[in-house]
Every structure is written in C-alpha cells, then in structure tokens.
Amino acid sequence: MKPVFAAIFLLCLVFSSSLFEVTVAASGFCDSKCSVRCSKAGIKDRCLKYCGICCEKCKCVPSGTYGNKHECPCYRDMKNSKGKPKCP
C-alpha cells in the first residue's frame, strides 16, 4: 500500500509544480504590462494590485498609462462592487 501512496503523491507533486510554472509565467507577463500601465499612477501599489487581478483574468492589459481600454474589452468591462471600473 505504501508504494501506491508514494506514486500518487509524486504524481500530484509533479502536476502541481507544472501548474505553478504556468502561473509564474503568466504573472511575469502581467507584471511587465502592469508596471508600464501603472508607471504614472499616484497610488502605484493599488494600481499594480488591480491591474494584476484584471490581467490574470483577462490575459491582456491596454497599452499606455491611461485610456486605450478598447484594446481589451474584458479589462474595460470589469466592474467593482459599486459598479465602477475595476481595472486602472
């Protein structure tokens, strides 16, 4: 019984590590895009947080530091609980 448990554990470990690599790669994309998007923000850490959330969900970030949200409809259409735009 122990060899079966060890094999299942190893398979789970390998699978979870491959998912981690995909997540890290995606966040690298978002980090670079959001650092450009938020470069002129007054409250940079908040901008980076919400830009990162929107980027992870939408897989895109509009170009430039302001506007251009037509380039990414998902990013443009995300709203917070008060109905205002969520993404910077």
ChimeraX commands (.cxc) that place a marker at each C-alpha (Angstrom):
marker #1 position 0.00,0.00,0.00 radius 0.5
marker #1 position 2.84,2.40,0.74 radius 0.5
marker #1 position 4.32,2.24,-2.82 radius 0.5
marker #1 position 0.91,3.17,-4.29 radius 0.5
marker #1 position 0.60,6.12,-1.91 radius 0.5
marker #1 position 4.13,7.27,-2.77 radius 0.5
marker #1 position 3.40,7.06,-6.51 radius 0.5
marker #1 position 0.19,9.06,-6.16 radius 0.5
marker #1 position 1.98,11.64,-4.02 radius 0.5
marker #1 position 4.74,12.03,-6.63 radius 0.5
marker #1 position 2.23,12.41,-9.45 radius 0.5
marker #1 position 0.40,15.12,-7.51 radius 0.5
marker #1 position 3.67,16.89,-6.77 radius 0.5
marker #1 position 4.75,16.86,-10.43 radius 0.5
marker #1 position 1.33,18.04,-11.60 radius 0.5
marker #1 position 1.15,20.89,-9.07 radius 0.5
marker #1 position 4.67,22.08,-9.92 radius 0.5
marker #1 position 3.77,22.27,-13.63 radius 0.5
marker #1 position 0.73,24.42,-12.76 radius 0.5
marker #1 position 2.96,26.66,-10.66 radius 0.5
marker #1 position 5.26,27.27,-13.65 radius 0.5
marker #1 position 2.34,28.32,-15.84 radius 0.5
marker #1 position 1.12,30.71,-13.13 radius 0.5
marker #1 position 4.58,32.23,-12.70 radius 0.5
marker #1 position 4.93,32.71,-16.46 radius 0.5
marker #1 position 1.55,34.42,-16.68 radius 0.5
marker #1 position 2.31,36.69,-13.74 radius 0.5
marker #1 position 5.61,37.70,-15.40 radius 0.5
marker #1 position 3.62,38.86,-18.42 radius 0.5
marker #1 position 1.18,40.74,-16.19 radius 0.5
marker #1 position 3.93,42.23,-14.02 radius 0.5
marker #1 position 5.67,43.77,-17.02 radius 0.5
marker #1 position 2.47,45.04,-18.65 radius 0.5
marker #1 position 1.11,46.44,-15.36 radius 0.5
marker #1 position 4.38,48.16,-14.47 radius 0.5
marker #1 position 4.06,50.13,-17.73 radius 0.5
marker #1 position 0.33,50.75,-17.21 radius 0.5
marker #1 position 0.86,52.00,-13.64 radius 0.5
marker #1 position 4.12,53.91,-14.18 radius 0.5
marker #1 position 2.42,57.31,-13.75 radius 0.5
marker #1 position -0.18,56.29,-11.15 radius 0.5
marker #1 position -0.48,58.36,-7.99 radius 0.5
marker #1 position -1.02,55.29,-5.80 radius 0.5
marker #1 position 1.20,52.79,-7.61 radius 0.5
marker #1 position 0.76,49.77,-5.30 radius 0.5
marker #1 position -3.04,49.90,-5.61 radius 0.5
marker #1 position -2.80,50.32,-9.39 radius 0.5
marker #1 position -0.45,47.33,-9.65 radius 0.5
marker #1 position -2.74,45.19,-7.47 radius 0.5
marker #1 position -5.89,45.80,-9.51 radius 0.5
marker #1 position -4.10,45.76,-12.84 radius 0.5
marker #1 position -2.62,42.38,-11.89 radius 0.5
marker #1 position -6.05,40.99,-10.93 radius 0.5
marker #1 position -7.55,42.20,-14.21 radius 0.5
marker #1 position -4.62,40.97,-16.29 radius 0.5
marker #1 position -4.71,37.48,-14.77 radius 0.5
marker #1 position -8.41,37.21,-15.54 radius 0.5
marker #1 position -8.43,38.88,-18.97 radius 0.5
marker #1 position -4.95,37.90,-20.21 radius 0.5
marker #1 position -4.40,41.41,-21.57 radius 0.5
marker #1 position -3.62,44.96,-20.47 radius 0.5
marker #1 position -4.30,48.06,-22.61 radius 0.5
marker #1 position -1.23,49.87,-23.92 radius 0.5
marker #1 position -0.07,53.14,-22.42 radius 0.5
marker #1 position -0.60,54.61,-18.99 radius 0.5
marker #1 position -4.22,55.73,-19.47 radius 0.5
marker #1 position -7.14,55.01,-21.79 radius 0.5
marker #1 position -6.94,52.59,-24.73 radius 0.5
marker #1 position -9.33,50.22,-22.93 radius 0.5
marker #1 position -10.97,49.42,-26.29 radius 0.5
marker #1 position -7.92,47.19,-26.91 radius 0.5
marker #1 position -9.07,44.82,-24.15 radius 0.5
marker #1 position -12.88,44.61,-23.72 radius 0.5
marker #1 position -12.67,42.20,-20.76 radius 0.5
marker #1 position -10.36,44.62,-18.93 radius 0.5
marker #1 position -12.64,47.54,-19.84 radius 0.5
marker #1 position -15.86,45.83,-18.72 radius 0.5
marker #1 position -14.78,44.56,-15.27 radius 0.5
marker #1 position -16.61,46.45,-12.51 radius 0.5
marker #1 position -16.15,46.64,-8.75 radius 0.5
marker #1 position -18.96,46.06,-6.25 radius 0.5
marker #1 position -20.05,49.69,-6.63 radius 0.5
marker #1 position -20.40,49.41,-10.41 radius 0.5
marker #1 position -17.33,51.49,-11.19 radius 0.5
marker #1 position -14.41,50.32,-13.37 radius 0.5
marker #1 position -12.21,47.84,-11.51 radius 0.5
marker #1 position -9.19,47.98,-13.80 radius 0.5
marker #1 position -6.87,51.00,-13.98 radius 0.5
marker link #1:1,2 radius 0.2
marker link #1:2,3 radius 0.2
marker link #1:3,4 radius 0.2
marker link #1:4,5 radius 0.2
marker link #1:5,6 radius 0.2
marker link #1:6,7 radius 0.2
marker link #1:7,8 radius 0.2
marker link #1:8,9 radius 0.2
marker link #1:9,10 radius 0.2
marker link #1:10,11 radius 0.2
marker link #1:11,12 radius 0.2
marker link #1:12,13 radius 0.2
marker link #1:13,14 radius 0.2
marker link #1:14,15 radius 0.2
marker link #1:15,16 radius 0.2
marker link #1:16,17 radius 0.2
marker link #1:17,18 radius 0.2
marker link #1:18,19 radius 0.2
marker link #1:19,20 radius 0.2
marker link #1:20,21 radius 0.2
marker link #1:21,22 radius 0.2
marker link #1:22,23 radius 0.2
marker link #1:23,24 radius 0.2
marker link #1:24,25 radius 0.2
marker link #1:25,26 radius 0.2
marker link #1:26,27 radius 0.2
marker link #1:27,28 radius 0.2
marker link #1:28,29 radius 0.2
marker link #1:29,30 radius 0.2
marker link #1:30,31 radius 0.2
marker link #1:31,32 radius 0.2
marker link #1:32,33 radius 0.2
marker link #1:33,34 radius 0.2
marker link #1:34,35 radius 0.2
marker link #1:35,36 radius 0.2
marker link #1:36,37 radius 0.2
marker link #1:37,38 radius 0.2
marker link #1:38,39 radius 0.2
marker link #1:39,40 radius 0.2
marker link #1:40,41 radius 0.2
marker link #1:41,42 radius 0.2
marker link #1:42,43 radius 0.2
marker link #1:43,44 radius 0.2
marker link #1:44,45 radius 0.2
marker link #1:45,46 radius 0.2
marker link #1:46,47 radius 0.2
marker link #1:47,48 radius 0.2
marker link #1:48,49 radius 0.2
marker link #1:49,50 radius 0.2
marker link #1:50,51 radius 0.2
marker link #1:51,52 radius 0.2
marker link #1:52,53 radius 0.2
marker link #1:53,54 radius 0.2
marker link #1:54,55 radius 0.2
marker link #1:55,56 radius 0.2
marker link #1:56,57 radius 0.2
marker link #1:57,58 radius 0.2
marker link #1:58,59 radius 0.2
marker link #1:59,60 radius 0.2
marker link #1:60,61 radius 0.2
marker link #1:61,62 radius 0.2
marker link #1:62,63 radius 0.2
marker link #1:63,64 radius 0.2
marker link #1:64,65 radius 0.2
marker link #1:65,66 radius 0.2
marker link #1:66,67 radius 0.2
marker link #1:67,68 radius 0.2
marker link #1:68,69 radius 0.2
marker link #1:69,70 radius 0.2
marker link #1:70,71 radius 0.2
marker link #1:71,72 radius 0.2
marker link #1:72,73 radius 0.2
marker link #1:73,74 radius 0.2
marker link #1:74,75 radius 0.2
marker link #1:75,76 radius 0.2
marker link #1:76,77 radius 0.2
marker link #1:77,78 radius 0.2
marker link #1:78,79 radius 0.2
marker link #1:79,80 radius 0.2
marker link #1:80,81 radius 0.2
marker link #1:81,82 radius 0.2
marker link #1:82,83 radius 0.2
marker link #1:83,84 radius 0.2
marker link #1:84,85 radius 0.2
marker link #1:85,86 radius 0.2
marker link #1:86,87 radius 0.2
marker link #1:87,88 radius 0.2
view
